[in-house]
Structure formats: C-alpha cells, structure tokens
Amino acid sequence: MNTRKLLVVLIIVPIVLAVLGGGGYFAYNEMQGQHQENLKDLEKFGFTVLPSNVHTETTGELGTKQLPATFGQDKLTPTQKVIKGLMADNEKLLEEQEVYKKQIEGLKAEIAALEEYKKLNEHFAPLTIVEEVAAVEKQLKTLLIDMPDARRFSNLQIEAMSAAAGNEYKKFIGGKRLILSDSEREDLVKTYMPEFSFCVGDGIEIAANSPREERLITQFFRKQDSSNLTSELKTDLDTVVKPCQTALYSRLDDYDKPF
C-alpha cells in the first residue's frame, strides 16, 4: 500500500466510525424512549385492572368476609361500575338472607309449639262417643279372649257380648255425664264389664236357635236396630238380657268416679 492510499484509509475510517457511532447512539436513545412509553402504557393498563385504592380485608356486620375495595369512588369505568353494583347487590342479598333465616327459625319455633299443643290437646281431649265405645269393645274383646271361662263362646258370640257391653257403657256415661280418661275407662271396663258380658253370652245361647239368629242379635247390639229381629226373638232376647242389665247397674252404683 503506498503512502497516499494509507492516508485515505486513515482519514475515512475514523469518519465512518464516527458516523456509525452517532447513528447507534441516536437509535439507542430512540429505543429507550419507546421502552419508557411502553412502561407507561403498561402502568395505565394495570390501573384499570388493579385497585386504585388499597384497603385491608374486613368482616361485615353479617359475619361475611369483605374483600379489599377494588376501585375508588370516582372516575370508574363502565365495567367497574357494573362490578361495584353487583357487589352492592350481593351484600343486600346477604342481609335479606339473614332476615329470612331469622323468620324461618321463628316459624319453626311456632310449628314446634303448635305440635306440642296438639299432642297435649289430644291427650286430654275426650274421644267422640263413637271412638270411646269402639275402644271399650276392643278392650273387652281382648280381655274375654284371654279368659279361660270365655272359651265356651264362639267368636260371633264374643262380638255380640262386646257390642252389648259397649251399649251399656254408652248409656252409663251419658246418664252420669261422665268424661273418663283412658285409664279410668279401662279400669271401669275391666272391673264391671266381663261379668255382664258372660251373662249376655249365656242369654244369647238361650234366645238364639241358630247361627243366623246369633248374627241378627250381633247386628242388633251393634246398630241398635231391631227391625231385622222377629218379635219372638226380640222378646226372648229382652227376657235374658234385662237381668244382666239390672245386675250391672246395681254394681255400677258403687262406682266412685267423682262428678
């Protein structure tokens, strides 16, 4: 390389390097400026998502956890307003739920009290006369079936004997205007009615001449309707039953139920 060319290279290369260096500096500055703009945009985006006012978590009056406030009171975006409205609606619903819960608890207490009153009322309220007579017949049939002396009677005769006893019980408490408890009724039946029933059973065997007449007598005691009885059968039945009734009422004169 001659001296002239060497001088050209020595002059041009620094100039080129200087130009390139200056361009790189300006490009670097331009990149840094763009980076700062991007950071600002990102920061703005973050403020639209993250809370602008930071508060600590609290516990509401209803015991529910309240999350930190998501946004401030002013300059809310439309989306933020919708979310804030939903949060307010949720809190209102929680309050209404608590009110309804208390109302439900109150109603449950009222129902329990009414059920208890119903049980108490049913315990002390007297049965209807039909229910009471049915209870007497049921108790007496159970007693008779368990008694050895009643084995000579058929099931149909025991039905008639129990029905006859139910009628006399009805007349007795009606005439005395008695209201008996379950235990008092059971005691009266157990004490006075088996003897009467045996008397009636023996009388049915005398008055009835066939199983058919026994069925008619049973229906008569059950319904107190003598239209299906012949006059002869009715007369025979009255003849054998009246002494049983007389003996029963003589014994019931000693019944010490206060009234």
ChimeraX commands (.cxc) that place a marker at each C-alpha (Angstrom):
marker #1 position 0.00,0.00,0.00 radius 0.5
marker #1 position 1.52,3.41,-0.94 radius 0.5
marker #1 position 1.51,6.45,1.24 radius 0.5
marker #1 position -1.46,8.11,-0.49 radius 0.5
marker #1 position -3.78,5.18,-0.02 radius 0.5
marker #1 position -2.73,4.85,3.57 radius 0.5
marker #1 position -3.64,8.46,4.24 radius 0.5
marker #1 position -7.09,7.97,2.65 radius 0.5
marker #1 position -7.79,4.97,4.85 radius 0.5
marker #1 position -6.60,6.79,7.94 radius 0.5
marker #1 position -8.91,9.71,7.18 radius 0.5
marker #1 position -12.04,7.86,6.01 radius 0.5
marker #1 position -12.18,5.08,8.64 radius 0.5
marker #1 position -12.46,7.41,11.64 radius 0.5
marker #1 position -15.13,9.38,9.83 radius 0.5
marker #1 position -17.13,6.24,9.08 radius 0.5
marker #1 position -16.75,5.03,12.64 radius 0.5
marker #1 position -17.90,8.37,13.93 radius 0.5
marker #1 position -20.94,8.32,11.67 radius 0.5
marker #1 position -21.82,4.80,12.70 radius 0.5
marker #1 position -21.29,5.63,16.34 radius 0.5
marker #1 position -23.54,8.64,16.15 radius 0.5
marker #1 position -26.29,6.65,14.44 radius 0.5
marker #1 position -26.11,3.94,17.06 radius 0.5
marker #1 position -26.38,6.49,19.83 radius 0.5
marker #1 position -29.48,8.07,18.33 radius 0.5
marker #1 position -31.02,4.64,17.71 radius 0.5
marker #1 position -30.33,3.65,21.29 radius 0.5
marker #1 position -31.96,6.81,22.58 radius 0.5
marker #1 position -34.96,6.19,20.37 radius 0.5
marker #1 position -35.30,2.61,21.70 radius 0.5
marker #1 position -35.06,3.83,25.29 radius 0.5
marker #1 position -37.80,6.38,24.64 radius 0.5
marker #1 position -40.08,3.73,23.18 radius 0.5
marker #1 position -39.41,1.48,26.18 radius 0.5
marker #1 position -40.44,4.23,28.57 radius 0.5
marker #1 position -43.65,4.78,26.58 radius 0.5
marker #1 position -44.39,1.06,26.77 radius 0.5
marker #1 position -43.89,1.08,30.54 radius 0.5
marker #1 position -46.30,3.98,30.88 radius 0.5
marker #1 position -48.92,2.17,28.78 radius 0.5
marker #1 position -48.46,-0.95,30.85 radius 0.5
marker #1 position -48.82,1.06,34.05 radius 0.5
marker #1 position -52.04,2.61,32.77 radius 0.5
marker #1 position -53.36,-0.84,31.90 radius 0.5
marker #1 position -52.52,-2.08,35.37 radius 0.5
marker #1 position -54.51,0.71,36.99 radius 0.5
marker #1 position -57.60,-0.34,35.04 radius 0.5
marker #1 position -57.34,-3.86,36.49 radius 0.5
marker #1 position -55.74,-3.43,39.91 radius 0.5
marker #1 position -57.32,-1.41,42.71 radius 0.5
marker #1 position -56.60,2.27,42.72 radius 0.5
marker #1 position -57.36,2.43,46.47 radius 0.5
marker #1 position -55.96,-0.33,48.65 radius 0.5
marker #1 position -57.86,-1.29,51.81 radius 0.5
marker #1 position -57.45,-4.17,54.23 radius 0.5
marker #1 position -59.89,-7.08,54.40 radius 0.5
marker #1 position -62.73,-6.53,56.92 radius 0.5
marker #1 position -65.59,-8.52,58.39 radius 0.5
marker #1 position -69.11,-7.29,57.64 radius 0.5
marker #1 position -71.97,-6.97,60.13 radius 0.5
marker #1 position -73.35,-10.29,58.93 radius 0.5
marker #1 position -70.08,-12.08,59.65 radius 0.5
marker #1 position -69.07,-12.36,55.99 radius 0.5
marker #1 position -65.59,-11.53,54.78 radius 0.5
marker #1 position -65.44,-8.32,52.75 radius 0.5
marker #1 position -62.69,-8.26,50.16 radius 0.5
marker #1 position -60.49,-5.18,49.75 radius 0.5
marker #1 position -62.04,-2.41,47.67 radius 0.5
marker #1 position -61.31,-2.98,44.01 radius 0.5
marker #1 position -61.70,0.60,42.85 radius 0.5
marker #1 position -62.15,4.13,44.09 radius 0.5
marker #1 position -65.31,6.15,44.27 radius 0.5
marker #1 position -64.75,8.41,41.31 radius 0.5
marker #1 position -63.59,8.04,37.73 radius 0.5
marker #1 position -64.92,4.48,37.48 radius 0.5
marker #1 position -65.03,2.78,34.12 radius 0.5
marker #1 position -68.36,1.33,32.97 radius 0.5
marker #1 position -67.10,-2.18,33.80 radius 0.5
marker #1 position -66.05,-1.11,37.27 radius 0.5
marker #1 position -69.46,0.45,37.87 radius 0.5
marker #1 position -71.18,-2.80,36.90 radius 0.5
marker #1 position -68.95,-4.83,39.21 radius 0.5
marker #1 position -69.44,-2.39,42.05 radius 0.5
marker #1 position -73.20,-2.60,41.57 radius 0.5
marker #1 position -73.06,-6.40,41.67 radius 0.5
marker #1 position -71.05,-6.25,44.89 radius 0.5
marker #1 position -73.66,-3.98,46.45 radius 0.5
marker #1 position -76.45,-6.30,45.29 radius 0.5
marker #1 position -74.63,-9.28,46.80 radius 0.5
marker #1 position -74.32,-7.53,50.16 radius 0.5
marker #1 position -78.02,-6.67,50.04 radius 0.5
marker #1 position -78.90,-10.28,49.28 radius 0.5
marker #1 position -76.82,-11.43,52.24 radius 0.5
marker #1 position -78.76,-9.07,54.50 radius 0.5
marker #1 position -82.10,-10.29,53.13 radius 0.5
marker #1 position -80.96,-13.90,53.56 radius 0.5
marker #1 position -80.23,-13.26,57.21 radius 0.5
marker #1 position -83.69,-11.73,57.68 radius 0.5
marker #1 position -85.36,-14.72,56.03 radius 0.5
marker #1 position -83.24,-17.08,58.09 radius 0.5
marker #1 position -84.48,-15.46,61.30 radius 0.5
marker #1 position -88.07,-15.61,60.03 radius 0.5
marker #1 position -87.68,-19.32,59.23 radius 0.5
marker #1 position -86.29,-20.01,62.68 radius 0.5
marker #1 position -89.26,-18.17,64.19 radius 0.5
marker #1 position -91.72,-20.19,62.10 radius 0.5
marker #1 position -90.02,-23.44,63.10 radius 0.5
marker #1 position -90.43,-22.49,66.74 radius 0.5
marker #1 position -94.13,-21.71,66.18 radius 0.5
marker #1 position -94.66,-25.06,64.43 radius 0.5
marker #1 position -92.97,-26.92,67.27 radius 0.5
marker #1 position -95.16,-25.11,69.80 radius 0.5
marker #1 position -98.32,-25.93,67.81 radius 0.5
marker #1 position -97.35,-29.59,67.51 radius 0.5
marker #1 position -96.74,-29.76,71.24 radius 0.5
marker #1 position -100.10,-28.11,71.89 radius 0.5
marker #1 position -101.79,-30.57,69.55 radius 0.5
marker #1 position -100.27,-33.53,71.38 radius 0.5
marker #1 position -101.30,-32.09,74.72 radius 0.5
marker #1 position -104.81,-31.34,73.47 radius 0.5
marker #1 position -105.23,-34.82,72.01 radius 0.5
marker #1 position -104.01,-36.32,75.27 radius 0.5
marker #1 position -106.59,-34.55,77.42 radius 0.5
marker #1 position -109.42,-34.02,74.93 radius 0.5
marker #1 position -112.18,-36.64,75.26 radius 0.5
marker #1 position -112.81,-39.08,72.46 radius 0.5
marker #1 position -116.00,-38.86,70.48 radius 0.5
marker #1 position -118.67,-41.21,71.81 radius 0.5
marker #1 position -118.24,-43.47,68.79 radius 0.5
marker #1 position -114.48,-43.68,69.36 radius 0.5
marker #1 position -114.97,-44.30,73.07 radius 0.5
marker #1 position -117.45,-47.13,72.55 radius 0.5
marker #1 position -115.15,-48.69,69.95 radius 0.5
marker #1 position -112.29,-48.53,72.47 radius 0.5
marker #1 position -114.47,-50.25,75.08 radius 0.5
marker #1 position -115.42,-53.06,72.71 radius 0.5
marker #1 position -111.81,-53.57,71.63 radius 0.5
marker #1 position -110.57,-53.73,75.22 radius 0.5
marker #1 position -113.34,-56.09,76.29 radius 0.5
marker #1 position -112.76,-58.50,73.39 radius 0.5
marker #1 position -109.08,-58.66,74.31 radius 0.5
marker #1 position -109.99,-59.41,77.93 radius 0.5
marker #1 position -112.51,-62.11,77.02 radius 0.5
marker #1 position -110.20,-63.88,74.59 radius 0.5
marker #1 position -107.57,-64.20,77.32 radius 0.5
marker #1 position -110.07,-65.57,79.92 radius 0.5
marker #1 position -110.43,-69.36,80.13 radius 0.5
marker #1 position -114.13,-69.11,81.04 radius 0.5
marker #1 position -114.84,-67.37,77.71 radius 0.5
marker #1 position -113.62,-70.27,75.60 radius 0.5
marker #1 position -117.09,-71.77,75.52 radius 0.5
marker #1 position -118.28,-68.82,73.40 radius 0.5
marker #1 position -117.78,-68.53,69.65 radius 0.5
marker #1 position -116.10,-65.52,68.05 radius 0.5
marker #1 position -119.51,-64.30,66.87 radius 0.5
marker #1 position -120.92,-64.55,70.39 radius 0.5
marker #1 position -117.93,-62.63,71.80 radius 0.5
marker #1 position -118.60,-59.93,69.18 radius 0.5
marker #1 position -122.21,-59.71,70.37 radius 0.5
marker #1 position -121.17,-59.69,74.04 radius 0.5
marker #1 position -118.67,-56.88,73.45 radius 0.5
marker #1 position -121.18,-54.82,71.44 radius 0.5
marker #1 position -123.79,-55.23,74.21 radius 0.5
marker #1 position -121.25,-54.05,76.79 radius 0.5
marker #1 position -120.38,-51.02,74.62 radius 0.5
marker #1 position -124.04,-50.00,74.53 radius 0.5
marker #1 position -124.37,-50.21,78.31 radius 0.5
marker #1 position -121.16,-48.23,78.78 radius 0.5
marker #1 position -122.53,-45.53,76.46 radius 0.5
marker #1 position -125.78,-45.30,78.39 radius 0.5
marker #1 position -123.98,-45.21,81.72 radius 0.5
marker #1 position -121.53,-42.37,80.99 radius 0.5
marker #1 position -124.26,-40.48,79.12 radius 0.5
marker #1 position -126.68,-40.71,82.05 radius 0.5
marker #1 position -124.00,-39.66,84.54 radius 0.5
marker #1 position -122.45,-37.06,82.19 radius 0.5
marker #1 position -119.03,-38.57,82.77 radius 0.5
marker #1 position -115.83,-37.80,80.90 radius 0.5
marker #1 position -113.34,-40.54,81.67 radius 0.5
marker #1 position -109.63,-40.62,80.99 radius 0.5
marker #1 position -108.15,-43.61,79.19 radius 0.5
marker #1 position -107.03,-45.22,82.44 radius 0.5
marker #1 position -110.42,-44.61,84.12 radius 0.5
marker #1 position -112.26,-46.08,81.17 radius 0.5
marker #1 position -110.00,-49.13,81.09 radius 0.5
marker #1 position -110.46,-49.67,84.81 radius 0.5
marker #1 position -114.26,-49.43,84.57 radius 0.5
marker #1 position -114.37,-51.93,81.68 radius 0.5
marker #1 position -112.03,-54.38,83.41 radius 0.5
marker #1 position -113.92,-54.21,86.70 radius 0.5
marker #1 position -117.58,-54.25,85.59 radius 0.5
marker #1 position -117.98,-55.44,82.01 radius 0.5
marker #1 position -116.66,-59.04,81.89 radius 0.5
marker #1 position -119.36,-60.32,84.28 radius 0.5
marker #1 position -122.06,-58.55,82.27 radius 0.5
marker #1 position -120.64,-59.97,79.04 radius 0.5
marker #1 position -120.72,-63.54,80.35 radius 0.5
marker #1 position -124.34,-63.04,81.38 radius 0.5
marker #1 position -125.24,-61.76,77.88 radius 0.5
marker #1 position -123.34,-64.60,76.22 radius 0.5
marker #1 position -125.27,-67.19,78.19 radius 0.5
marker #1 position -128.52,-65.38,77.34 radius 0.5
marker #1 position -127.72,-65.39,73.60 radius 0.5
marker #1 position -127.31,-69.17,73.67 radius 0.5
marker #1 position -130.79,-69.41,75.17 radius 0.5
marker #1 position -132.52,-66.85,72.90 radius 0.5
marker #1 position -130.94,-67.78,69.55 radius 0.5
marker #1 position -131.97,-71.01,67.88 radius 0.5
marker #1 position -129.45,-70.87,65.02 radius 0.5
marker #1 position -126.19,-69.20,63.91 radius 0.5
marker #1 position -128.33,-66.95,61.71 radius 0.5
marker #1 position -130.24,-65.64,64.74 radius 0.5
marker #1 position -126.93,-65.14,66.55 radius 0.5
marker #1 position -125.78,-62.93,63.65 radius 0.5
marker #1 position -129.04,-60.98,63.79 radius 0.5
marker #1 position -128.57,-60.45,67.53 radius 0.5
marker #1 position -125.00,-59.27,66.96 radius 0.5
marker #1 position -126.21,-56.77,64.35 radius 0.5
marker #1 position -128.88,-55.58,66.78 radius 0.5
marker #1 position -126.33,-54.88,69.52 radius 0.5
marker #1 position -124.01,-53.22,67.01 radius 0.5
marker #1 position -126.58,-50.92,65.37 radius 0.5
marker #1 position -129.36,-50.85,68.00 radius 0.5
marker #1 position -131.85,-51.55,65.23 radius 0.5
marker #1 position -134.36,-54.31,65.99 radius 0.5
marker #1 position -136.11,-54.19,62.60 radius 0.5
marker #1 position -134.37,-57.40,61.49 radius 0.5
marker #1 position -135.43,-59.31,64.59 radius 0.5
marker #1 position -138.66,-61.23,64.71 radius 0.5
marker #1 position -140.97,-60.26,67.54 radius 0.5
marker #1 position -140.41,-63.67,69.15 radius 0.5
marker #1 position -136.59,-63.34,69.02 radius 0.5
marker #1 position -136.75,-59.77,70.33 radius 0.5
marker #1 position -138.93,-60.87,73.23 radius 0.5
marker #1 position -136.65,-63.77,74.09 radius 0.5
marker #1 position -133.58,-61.54,73.89 radius 0.5
marker #1 position -135.09,-58.89,76.17 radius 0.5
marker #1 position -136.02,-61.58,78.64 radius 0.5
marker #1 position -132.48,-62.89,79.01 radius 0.5
marker #1 position -130.64,-59.54,78.75 radius 0.5
marker #1 position -132.64,-57.46,81.25 radius 0.5
marker #1 position -131.45,-59.41,84.31 radius 0.5
marker #1 position -127.86,-58.86,83.09 radius 0.5
marker #1 position -128.50,-55.10,82.82 radius 0.5
marker #1 position -130.07,-54.97,86.28 radius 0.5
marker #1 position -127.07,-56.70,87.84 radius 0.5
marker #1 position -124.64,-54.42,86.00 radius 0.5
marker #1 position -126.31,-51.19,87.12 radius 0.5
marker #1 position -126.56,-52.46,90.66 radius 0.5
marker #1 position -122.81,-52.94,90.68 radius 0.5
marker #1 position -122.16,-49.61,88.93 radius 0.5
marker #1 position -123.93,-47.83,91.79 radius 0.5
marker #1 position -120.71,-48.42,93.69 radius 0.5
marker #1 position -118.59,-46.76,91.02 radius 0.5
marker #1 position -116.74,-43.99,92.86 radius 0.5
marker #1 position -115.91,-41.67,89.97 radius 0.5
marker #1 position -116.43,-38.13,91.36 radius 0.5
marker #1 position -118.74,-35.88,89.36 radius 0.5
marker link #1:1,2 radius 0.2
marker link #1:2,3 radius 0.2
marker link #1:3,4 radius 0.2
marker link #1:4,5 radius 0.2
marker link #1:5,6 radius 0.2
marker link #1:6,7 radius 0.2
marker link #1:7,8 radius 0.2
marker link #1:8,9 radius 0.2
marker link #1:9,10 radius 0.2
marker link #1:10,11 radius 0.2
marker link #1:11,12 radius 0.2
marker link #1:12,13 radius 0.2
marker link #1:13,14 radius 0.2
marker link #1:14,15 radius 0.2
marker link #1:15,16 radius 0.2
marker link #1:16,17 radius 0.2
marker link #1:17,18 radius 0.2
marker link #1:18,19 radius 0.2
marker link #1:19,20 radius 0.2
marker link #1:20,21 radius 0.2
marker link #1:21,22 radius 0.2
marker link #1:22,23 radius 0.2
marker link #1:23,24 radius 0.2
marker link #1:24,25 radius 0.2
marker link #1:25,26 radius 0.2
marker link #1:26,27 radius 0.2
marker link #1:27,28 radius 0.2
marker link #1:28,29 radius 0.2
marker link #1:29,30 radius 0.2
marker link #1:30,31 radius 0.2
marker link #1:31,32 radius 0.2
marker link #1:32,33 radius 0.2
marker link #1:33,34 radius 0.2
marker link #1:34,35 radius 0.2
marker link #1:35,36 radius 0.2
marker link #1:36,37 radius 0.2
marker link #1:37,38 radius 0.2
marker link #1:38,39 radius 0.2
marker link #1:39,40 radius 0.2
marker link #1:40,41 radius 0.2
marker link #1:41,42 radius 0.2
marker link #1:42,43 radius 0.2
marker link #1:43,44 radius 0.2
marker link #1:44,45 radius 0.2
marker link #1:45,46 radius 0.2
marker link #1:46,47 radius 0.2
marker link #1:47,48 radius 0.2
marker link #1:48,49 radius 0.2
marker link #1:49,50 radius 0.2
marker link #1:50,51 radius 0.2
marker link #1:51,52 radius 0.2
marker link #1:52,53 radius 0.2
marker link #1:53,54 radius 0.2
marker link #1:54,55 radius 0.2
marker link #1:55,56 radius 0.2
marker link #1:56,57 radius 0.2
marker link #1:57,58 radius 0.2
marker link #1:58,59 radius 0.2
marker link #1:59,60 radius 0.2
marker link #1:60,61 radius 0.2
marker link #1:61,62 radius 0.2
marker link #1:62,63 radius 0.2
marker link #1:63,64 radius 0.2
marker link #1:64,65 radius 0.2
marker link #1:65,66 radius 0.2
marker link #1:66,67 radius 0.2
marker link #1:67,68 radius 0.2
marker link #1:68,69 radius 0.2
marker link #1:69,70 radius 0.2
marker link #1:70,71 radius 0.2
marker link #1:71,72 radius 0.2
marker link #1:72,73 radius 0.2
marker link #1:73,74 radius 0.2
marker link #1:74,75 radius 0.2
marker link #1:75,76 radius 0.2
marker link #1:76,77 radius 0.2
marker link #1:77,78 radius 0.2
marker link #1:78,79 radius 0.2
marker link #1:79,80 radius 0.2
marker link #1:80,81 radius 0.2
marker link #1:81,82 radius 0.2
marker link #1:82,83 radius 0.2
marker link #1:83,84 radius 0.2
marker link #1:84,85 radius 0.2
marker link #1:85,86 radius 0.2
marker link #1:86,87 radius 0.2
marker link #1:87,88 radius 0.2
marker link #1:88,89 radius 0.2
marker link #1:89,90 radius 0.2
marker link #1:90,91 radius 0.2
marker link #1:91,92 radius 0.2
marker link #1:92,93 radius 0.2
marker link #1:93,94 radius 0.2
marker link #1:94,95 radius 0.2
marker link #1:95,96 radius 0.2
marker link #1:96,97 radius 0.2
marker link #1:97,98 radius 0.2
marker link #1:98,99 radius 0.2
marker link #1:99,100 radius 0.2
marker link #1:100,101 radius 0.2
marker link #1:101,102 radius 0.2
marker link #1:102,103 radius 0.2
marker link #1:103,104 radius 0.2
marker link #1:104,105 radius 0.2
marker link #1:105,106 radius 0.2
marker link #1:106,107 radius 0.2
marker link #1:107,108 radius 0.2
marker link #1:108,109 radius 0.2
marker link #1:109,110 radius 0.2
marker link #1:110,111 radius 0.2
marker link #1:111,112 radius 0.2
marker link #1:112,113 radius 0.2
marker link #1:113,114 radius 0.2
marker link #1:114,115 radius 0.2
marker link #1:115,116 radius 0.2
marker link #1:116,117 radius 0.2
marker link #1:117,118 radius 0.2
marker link #1:118,119 radius 0.2
marker link #1:119,120 radius 0.2
marker link #1:120,121 radius 0.2
marker link #1:121,122 radius 0.2
marker link #1:122,123 radius 0.2
marker link #1:123,124 radius 0.2
marker link #1:124,125 radius 0.2
marker link #1:125,126 radius 0.2
marker link #1:126,127 radius 0.2
marker link #1:127,128 radius 0.2
marker link #1:128,129 radius 0.2
marker link #1:129,130 radius 0.2
marker link #1:130,131 radius 0.2
marker link #1:131,132 radius 0.2
marker link #1:132,133 radius 0.2
marker link #1:133,134 radius 0.2
marker link #1:134,135 radius 0.2
marker link #1:135,136 radius 0.2
marker link #1:136,137 radius 0.2
marker link #1:137,138 radius 0.2
marker link #1:138,139 radius 0.2
marker link #1:139,140 radius 0.2
marker link #1:140,141 radius 0.2
marker link #1:141,142 radius 0.2
marker link #1:142,143 radius 0.2
marker link #1:143,144 radius 0.2
marker link #1:144,145 radius 0.2
marker link #1:145,146 radius 0.2
marker link #1:146,147 radius 0.2
marker link #1:147,148 radius 0.2
marker link #1:148,149 radius 0.2
marker link #1:149,150 radius 0.2
marker link #1:150,151 radius 0.2
marker link #1:151,152 radius 0.2
marker link #1:152,153 radius 0.2
marker link #1:153,154 radius 0.2
marker link #1:154,155 radius 0.2
marker link #1:155,156 radius 0.2
marker link #1:156,157 radius 0.2
marker link #1:157,158 radius 0.2
marker link #1:158,159 radius 0.2
marker link #1:159,160 radius 0.2
marker link #1:160,161 radius 0.2
marker link #1:161,162 radius 0.2
marker link #1:162,163 radius 0.2
marker link #1:163,164 radius 0.2
marker link #1:164,165 radius 0.2
marker link #1:165,166 radius 0.2
marker link #1:166,167 radius 0.2
marker link #1:167,168 radius 0.2
marker link #1:168,169 radius 0.2
marker link #1:169,170 radius 0.2
marker link #1:170,171 radius 0.2
marker link #1:171,172 radius 0.2
marker link #1:172,173 radius 0.2
marker link #1:173,174 radius 0.2
marker link #1:174,175 radius 0.2
marker link #1:175,176 radius 0.2
marker link #1:176,177 radius 0.2
marker link #1:177,178 radius 0.2
marker link #1:178,179 radius 0.2
marker link #1:179,180 radius 0.2
marker link #1:180,181 radius 0.2
marker link #1:181,182 radius 0.2
marker link #1:182,183 radius 0.2
marker link #1:183,184 radius 0.2
marker link #1:184,185 radius 0.2
marker link #1:185,186 radius 0.2
marker link #1:186,187 radius 0.2
marker link #1:187,188 radius 0.2
marker link #1:188,189 radius 0.2
marker link #1:189,190 radius 0.2
marker link #1:190,191 radius 0.2
marker link #1:191,192 radius 0.2
marker link #1:192,193 radius 0.2
marker link #1:193,194 radius 0.2
marker link #1:194,195 radius 0.2
marker link #1:195,196 radius 0.2
marker link #1:196,197 radius 0.2
marker link #1:197,198 radius 0.2
marker link #1:198,199 radius 0.2
marker link #1:199,200 radius 0.2
marker link #1:200,201 radius 0.2
marker link #1:201,202 radius 0.2
marker link #1:202,203 radius 0.2
marker link #1:203,204 radius 0.2
marker link #1:204,205 radius 0.2
marker link #1:205,206 radius 0.2
marker link #1:206,207 radius 0.2
marker link #1:207,208 radius 0.2
marker link #1:208,209 radius 0.2
marker link #1:209,210 radius 0.2
marker link #1:210,211 radius 0.2
marker link #1:211,212 radius 0.2
marker link #1:212,213 radius 0.2
marker link #1:213,214 radius 0.2
marker link #1:214,215 radius 0.2
marker link #1:215,216 radius 0.2
marker link #1:216,217 radius 0.2
marker link #1:217,218 radius 0.2
marker link #1:218,219 radius 0.2
marker link #1:219,220 radius 0.2
marker link #1:220,221 radius 0.2
marker link #1:221,222 radius 0.2
marker link #1:222,223 radius 0.2
marker link #1:223,224 radius 0.2
marker link #1:224,225 radius 0.2
marker link #1:225,226 radius 0.2
marker link #1:226,227 radius 0.2
marker link #1:227,228 radius 0.2
marker link #1:228,229 radius 0.2
marker link #1:229,230 radius 0.2
marker link #1:230,231 radius 0.2
marker link #1:231,232 radius 0.2
marker link #1:232,233 radius 0.2
marker link #1:233,234 radius 0.2
marker link #1:234,235 radius 0.2
marker link #1:235,236 radius 0.2
marker link #1:236,237 radius 0.2
marker link #1:237,238 radius 0.2
marker link #1:238,239 radius 0.2
marker link #1:239,240 radius 0.2
marker link #1:240,241 radius 0.2
marker link #1:241,242 radius 0.2
marker link #1:242,243 radius 0.2
marker link #1:243,244 radius 0.2
marker link #1:244,245 radius 0.2
marker link #1:245,246 radius 0.2
marker link #1:246,247 radius 0.2
marker link #1:247,248 radius 0.2
marker link #1:248,249 radius 0.2
marker link #1:249,250 radius 0.2
marker link #1:250,251 radius 0.2
marker link #1:251,252 radius 0.2
marker link #1:252,253 radius 0.2
marker link #1:253,254 radius 0.2
marker link #1:254,255 radius 0.2
marker link #1:255,256 radius 0.2
marker link #1:256,257 radius 0.2
marker link #1:257,258 radius 0.2
marker link #1:258,259 radius 0.2
view
